[in-house]
Amino acid sequence: MAKHRDVILVLLITVLYHTMNQMFVPTFPIYIAERGGDEVLVGLLVGLIPLGSIVAKSFFGKMSTRRSNLLVLRLGLIVATLVILLYFPFWGFGFLALVRLLQSIGLAGYVTGSQGLMAEQTTPANRGFFFGVYAAMIGVGMTAGPLLGSFLAEGFGYKALFGGAALVAGLAAALGFAVGRGPVGAKPGMGRRYQPHSPWKNRRLMIVCGTMVAGAAVLGATSAMLALHAAAVGLGNGSLFFALYALTFTAGGAAAGALSDRLSRTVLIVPGFCLLILGMVFLSVLNGAVVLALAGVTAGLGLGTVNAVLLAMVPGYSINEVDAANDLAFFANAFDLGVVLGSFGFSFLAARSFSLFWLAVAALGVLGLLFYLRHNPEGQGTGIGTQTKQAQV
């Protein structure tokens, strides 16, 4: 247990951060709608966080490599805590958009720092297992967050929601200052002069990231439109979907991560995509609680599997092992790009028909699976992404 002290702390931080983040999923779209926003505005405001974090992670990825993953993690958690206080006054949608962009900086720091720490604290032999647990902890947060957020917003109002979210994020930030004191310790960076290898020139990494864009669109789509669709067919805010989605995301991530250390990852990617595509098809014919539950189970299990397996592949495809944090930040940007595409890219379809919206997300999933199978990185020879030599400063 002491050997993996820092890993355990990062996993606890992951649960807390995603609990805070997911508290807004069933509540924020309705918060916007109650103040006069339409589906397009909901998609835009939901998508601003992952969109803004794409820019911020480009900076944090290099900072992690040159300084340390731990510094980036702490900065991200501090920003994530403080920015929630700006939700208390509602000064129009323009100000709310600014708050969301500021919140994206916290997300970028947390994701880059936490995934970088997981990479440096694990080995190729156990990385699939630990990244699977990491993905499962995201699922735990996805389970607790919507329930806690709905409870606070519906029972005590939005100010209670914002206060509760700030408290949870603050606890995660406090744990961030306990990381780095374990027997392994946090590794120092390479210095300001070191230039990480460009992810754009890493073919295998690009294939993994391109595949993740298509998979992550499911998360963006459900975060932006599921609550509105559920309300339109008389199913409340869709909390049943979010609960089942989070539980199966947790189970899928944990199982897939462990299995990926033993099996070909392609063996897990194919059924994972098939399940998340099926989940979107279920949502396109949503007419009751049974279909909502089936959609939650299949989409959650599918995305949990795809995310855990692709995430575990990234450090092994880094051109140099010290570039893992920067490559993971690039992968996280691909994930966020998919979230933006799912939440905002197809929002004009949701304004016309929710069924068309979900089918468009399903079609993107099909394209993602075909792209992976066509360019399967596991089928390529060694070379890019397999070197582990020491970095040259």
C-alpha angles and dihedrals in degrees: 000000000000090000091063097036095126092045090053091050091050089051091052090049088051092055092049096044094050091044088058092044095048093048085080097050101085094026109041097064090051090045088057094044092051088057094052103272122143132213094275092052090047090053092048096049093044091048095049094079097057090037093054092044091058089067094041095050091056087063096039093049091061091042090054091053096044100036115013142294090235094059091051092048093052093047091050094050093048092051091045090055099045098044093060088069088068090066093071097079116054105211098165136289093287092061090043089055089053090051090052091052091050089049088055089065090060091049091050093051094046095048096044095045098042096046091044090053091049090053095049094045096050137060132225089257095059102021095100091053096048095043087049089055089046089054089046091054088055086055092052089055090047088054098047099036101064092043093049093042094050091046093053097041096045097038103037108010137253096297088062089050092053093044092050092048091051090051093052092047090048091055090052090051091051091053088051089069091056092058117096097042097093126106092269097042129194115300119236121242128255096252134258095287095059115103114201117227112265112260088210089070094050105092097191093049091049091053092051092047094046090053091050092055090063094045097046092054086079091063093048093047096050093043092054106035112017095082092049093046092048091050091049092058095042099260099121116234095331095254090151090061094047093049094050092039091054095045094051092042087057094048094044094049095048095046096042093048093054093044092048090068088061107029138049106276091225088065087064099036095061099056090039092059092042090056097048090047090051090051091057091048089054090053091051089064097037110159106142150358095284094058090043090054093047090050092050094050097046097041093046095047091046098048092042090056096045094045096048095047096045092044092053090051096059103076091048091056096050112121088225125017093234088060092064094101092051092046091048089051088052090050090049088052089055089051091050092046087057090049090051091048092050096045102039109009094069098028092108087064092053089056087059102034134347089210092059089047094055093043090053090054089048090051090053088053090054090052090049092053093047090049092053094047092047094051099026104180091204089062094057124094125254121277119080111055098015104080118107100175119137117275120255113227 
